[in-house]
Amino acid sequence: MKKIVLSLLCFSLLGCIQTESGEKVGIPTKLGKEGFWCRNIVGSIVRGGLSNGDGAMAGSFDFYVTNSSAREVIEEAMNTRQEVKIHYHKDKFLISFCLDKSKYLVDDAELLKK
């Protein structure tokens, strides 16, 4: 019994390990809810391409929004076509039936001035 409890405790603690974190800047192109049982807020930003004039290939960055204030900032940036800086992280052992392990989790967002 002790081995089972100890194993469950160790496994639950491993769910808190962050493997990646950082910031990305881009123009939000998608913000919505996804899922059947759990309605998660998902989003996407694009950096580069013809809109910036830098000649780089546009790349999409998909994420989950975990903070309601970050969702409001991203929504405002999408409506006004402004760039937004998002602060994200990714967990190594994400124990959840509602979240996809391959996506990033956004903790905070801020509008960038033009």
C-alpha positions as a Python dict, from the first residue, in 0.01 Angstrom:
ca = {
    (1, 'M'): (0, 0, 0),
    (2, 'K'): (284, 239, 85),
    (3, 'K'): (444, 175, -255),
    (4, 'I'): (122, 263, -434),
    (5, 'V'): (75, 586, -239),
    (6, 'L'): (440, 681, -288),
    (7, 'S'): (418, 606, -661),
    (8, 'L'): (105, 819, -700),
    (9, 'L'): (266, 1104, -506),
    (10, 'C'): (580, 1098, -722),
    (11, 'F'): (377, 1081, -1043),
    (12, 'S'): (160, 1376, -939),
    (13, 'L'): (468, 1585, -854),
    (14, 'L'): (617, 1515, -1197),
    (15, 'G'): (316, 1689, -1351),
    (16, 'C'): (454, 2022, -1232),
    (17, 'I'): (779, 2019, -1432),
    (18, 'Q'): (807, 2299, -1688),
    (19, 'T'): (1031, 2211, -1981),
    (20, 'E'): (995, 2524, -2191),
    (21, 'S'): (905, 2885, -2121),
    (22, 'G'): (948, 3211, -2302),
    (23, 'E'): (787, 3495, -2494),
    (24, 'K'): (663, 3530, -2849),
    (25, 'V'): (542, 3833, -3042),
    (26, 'G'): (290, 3820, -3322),
    (27, 'I'): (-52, 3915, -3452),
    (28, 'P'): (-337, 3703, -3312),
    (29, 'T'): (-531, 3524, -3585),
    (30, 'K'): (-749, 3289, -3382),
    (31, 'L'): (-913, 3290, -3041),
    (32, 'G'): (-1193, 3054, -2950),
    (33, 'K'): (-1314, 2763, -2742),
    (34, 'E'): (-1235, 2402, -2818),
    (35, 'G'): (-1337, 2069, -2671),
    (36, 'F'): (-1644, 1864, -2598),
    (37, 'W'): (-1624, 1805, -2223),
    (38, 'C'): (-1387, 2086, -2131),
    (39, 'R'): (-1426, 2415, -2315),
    (40, 'N'): (-1066, 2536, -2333),
    (41, 'I'): (-971, 2873, -2477),
    (42, 'V'): (-730, 2822, -2766),
    (43, 'G'): (-547, 3076, -2976),
    (44, 'S'): (-291, 3126, -3247),
    (45, 'I'): (-50, 3404, -3340),
    (46, 'V'): (138, 3459, -3665),
    (47, 'R'): (478, 3624, -3699),
    (48, 'G'): (635, 3722, -4030),
    (49, 'G'): (492, 3706, -4378),
    (50, 'L'): (379, 3976, -4615),
    (51, 'S'): (202, 4186, -4352),
    (52, 'N'): (533, 4268, -4181),
    (53, 'G'): (726, 4321, -4504),
    (54, 'D'): (1024, 4129, -4371),
    (55, 'G'): (1005, 3856, -4635),
    (56, 'A'): (1010, 3574, -4380),
    (57, 'M'): (775, 3281, -4404),
    (58, 'A'): (478, 3325, -4174),
    (59, 'G'): (477, 3078, -3888),
    (60, 'S'): (182, 2993, -3665),
    (61, 'F'): (212, 2941, -3289),
    (62, 'D'): (-81, 2758, -3124),
    (63, 'F'): (-154, 2777, -2752),
    (64, 'Y'): (-406, 2744, -2469),
    (65, 'V'): (-498, 3056, -2269),
    (66, 'T'): (-500, 2989, -1894),
    (67, 'N'): (-565, 3344, -1771),
    (68, 'S'): (-880, 3551, -1832),
    (69, 'S'): (-689, 3881, -1840),
    (70, 'A'): (-453, 3737, -2104),
    (71, 'R'): (-757, 3632, -2308),
    (72, 'E'): (-893, 3989, -2297),
    (73, 'V'): (-560, 4135, -2411),
    (74, 'I'): (-530, 3886, -2699),
    (75, 'E'): (-892, 3951, -2801),
    (76, 'E'): (-832, 4328, -2805),
    (77, 'A'): (-515, 4282, -3011),
    (78, 'M'): (-702, 4065, -3259),
    (79, 'N'): (-983, 4319, -3297),
    (80, 'T'): (-743, 4611, -3348),
    (81, 'R'): (-488, 4411, -3554),
    (82, 'Q'): (-206, 4495, -3313),
    (83, 'E'): (91, 4284, -3215),
    (84, 'V'): (83, 4112, -2880),
    (85, 'K'): (359, 3964, -2665),
    (86, 'I'): (261, 3638, -2497),
    (87, 'H'): (438, 3470, -2206),
    (88, 'Y'): (410, 3092, -2236),
    (89, 'H'): (527, 2767, -2083),
    (90, 'K'): (500, 2397, -2158),
    (91, 'D'): (477, 2119, -1901),
    (92, 'K'): (665, 1792, -1941),
    (93, 'F'): (408, 1558, -1790),
    (94, 'L'): (77, 1738, -1827),
    (95, 'I'): (-179, 1528, -1643),
    (96, 'S'): (-510, 1642, -1783),
    (97, 'F'): (-789, 1499, -1989),
    (98, 'C'): (-880, 1847, -2111),
    (99, 'L'): (-550, 1981, -2246),
    (100, 'D'): (-339, 1858, -2534),
    (101, 'K'): (20, 1790, -2424),
    (102, 'S'): (163, 1929, -2747),
    (103, 'K'): (32, 2284, -2701),
    (104, 'Y'): (175, 2568, -2497),
    (105, 'L'): (2, 2737, -2203),
    (106, 'V'): (-15, 3119, -2207),
    (107, 'D'): (5, 3280, -1864),
    (108, 'D'): (15, 3649, -1958),
    (109, 'A'): (-12, 3878, -2259),
    (110, 'E'): (58, 4245, -2331),
    (111, 'L'): (-22, 4476, -2622),
    (112, 'L'): (270, 4625, -2812),
    (113, 'K'): (253, 4986, -2929),
    (114, 'K'): (268, 5050, -3303),
}
